[in-house]
Amino acid sequence: MILHPEVIGRLEEIDKIEITTHESAIRIISKEGDLNNPADRDHCLQYMTAIGLLKGDLIAVFSGEKKAVKLLIFDHSEIPLMQKGRGVTLQKFKSGKTLSGICFDSKEGILNENNGKTLLAANEIKKWLGKRAQAGKIEPKSLHSKI
């Protein structure tokens, strides 16, 4: 489900977002109040939902070692609904681990969060498009360090 095109420019009209999920997800990662650090944000159901609404329809995942970072871009609809306690593989990389992941709008490309500058234009992302969990390709120009 892609909500971004339906709500962009109309966020002030949203009165309520209702999230339906497992009871344990509500108990464990549903949070109210301030999110004081990255761990709070990364483990907050409401924050994860809001990012999808605000940021777009694609996910960029950076994995690997410092000298060989790979990038994989895929549609967020490829992330499956999982049973409680199960993880999702975003990208496979033999010797590395996932460094970071971001949501972005396919029409805008990847933007720098601080200044809005385009780091990877929408017409340039095709090379890194793939399916979730497949191996990525070497990232362009140390992109992960500029985001």
N, C-alpha and C positions, 0 to 999 in steps of 0.2 A: 504494500500500500504506500503510495507516495502522497503525502499530505502537503508538502511544501508549496507546490503551485497553487493549491487551493487557499492557502492562508497568507502567503506573502502579501504585504500591503494591507492586510486586514487583521493584523494581530490584535489591535485594540477592540475588535468585535468579539473576540473569544471570551466567553464568560466562564467556561469550565471545561476542563479536560478530564474525562473519567477513564481510569486505567483498570482493566480487568485482567487479573493474573492469578497465579497460585497464592494460597493463603500465606505460605512461607516466604514468598517474595515480598509481599506486603509487610510481613512482620520483620524481615531482615533488612530490606533495602528501601523501604518507603520511609522518607525522612521529612520532618517538618522543621522549620527554622533555618538558621544560617548554615551555610556550607563553608567551613573554615579552612579547608585545605584540599589538595587534589584527591586524597583518599575519600573524603566526604563526597566530592563531586562524582568520582568514578564509581561509587557504590550507592548512588542515589537514583532510584527509579524515575522520579520526576525530572531530574536533571537530564538523564539519558533520553527521555521522551522529548523534552524541550529542545535539545540539541538537534534531534532529527527534524523537528518542525521548523526550526530557525535556519539550519545550515544547509539542508538540501537532500539530494537523492543518491549520491555516490559516497563510497568510503575509500579512503586511501590508507594503505597500511605499509609502514616502513619496517623492514626486518633485516637482520644481519649483523655484521661486525662493522666497526667504524670505517674501514677501508673499502668495504664492499656492501654497501646498503642497497637493498632491493626494494622496489616499489611495486605494489599491486593495487589496482583500482577496480572496484566491483560495485554493483548495485546493492543497496542496503537490503533489498527484498531477498537476497540470497542467504541472509543470516536466518537459520531455521529456528523455529520455536522449539526449545529444549525442555526436557524434563528437569525437575529440581535436582541441583547438584551436578549437572553436566556442563561441560565447557564447550566452546565453539572454536574450531581452528579457523583463524582468519587467513593465514598464509603459511606455507611450508618453506623452511630454509634449513639446509643440512647442519650448518655449524653455528647458526645464530639464533637470536630470539627476536620477538616483536619489540621494536623500539617505541613506536607510537602509531596511532591511528586517528584520522580526522574524518568528519563528514563535510561534504561540500556540495555546492550546486553545480551540476554538470554544465549549465549554461554560462556560469561565471568562471569556472576553473578553480585552481587552488590559489587562495589569496593569503597574504601575510595578515595575521590577526591584528597586529599593531597599527599598520599604516594603510591597509587595504590594497597594497600593491599586488598586481598579478604575478605569481611565481611560476605557474604553469597554466597557460591559456587553455580555454575549453577546446580549441581546435588542435591542441598538442597532446591531449590525454590518451588518444587512441592506442598508442604504442604500449601503454601500461594497463589497458583494460583487459580484464580476464574474469575468470570464475573464482569465487571464494575458495581458499585453501590450495590453489595452485601456486607454483613458484612464481615470484615476481621477476622483473627485469631491473638491471642496474638503474638507479635513480638518476635524474638529470642534475648536474651541478650542485651536489650536496644539498638538495632540496630540503631534506628533513631538518637540517640545522637552521633553516630560515623561517620556518613556520612558527 
